[in-house]
């Protein structure tokens, strides 16, 4: 947890455990409720936001869902039969 973030997505997920959060909803929540921890190049902290954006870009470019791309480009070629995208 980061101290300067007023509202945590994890807390919101815990409040609504049955809600399915779309990538766009997660990005919107982040934009409206969280602040950067520092200026670029001053500090690093892991965030899933970049991966969410990357998934949306992949979907836009390929006209396929992120899950379909993951299956076709990574999971199937590597014979990863027990891997999947959680909740999607």
C-alpha positions, 0 to 999 in steps of 0.5 A: 500500500502506498501512503499518498494514495487516498483510495485503494483499488484492493480495498474496493475489490474487497468491498465488492468481491463479486464485481468484475472490474474491466480494464477500463474501469481499473484505469478510470479508478486509478486516474480518479483516485490515486496519485503518482508516488514521485516524478518519473525517474525519481522513484520506482514502484511496481504497478499493473497499470502498464500491463493493463494499458498494454493489453488494451493496445494489443486488443486494439491492434489485433482486433482480438481479446487479450485472452485470445492473444495470450492463448494463441501467441504464448500459452498454446505455443509453449504447451501451457495447458494449466494457465489462464487469465483469472476471472476473464 
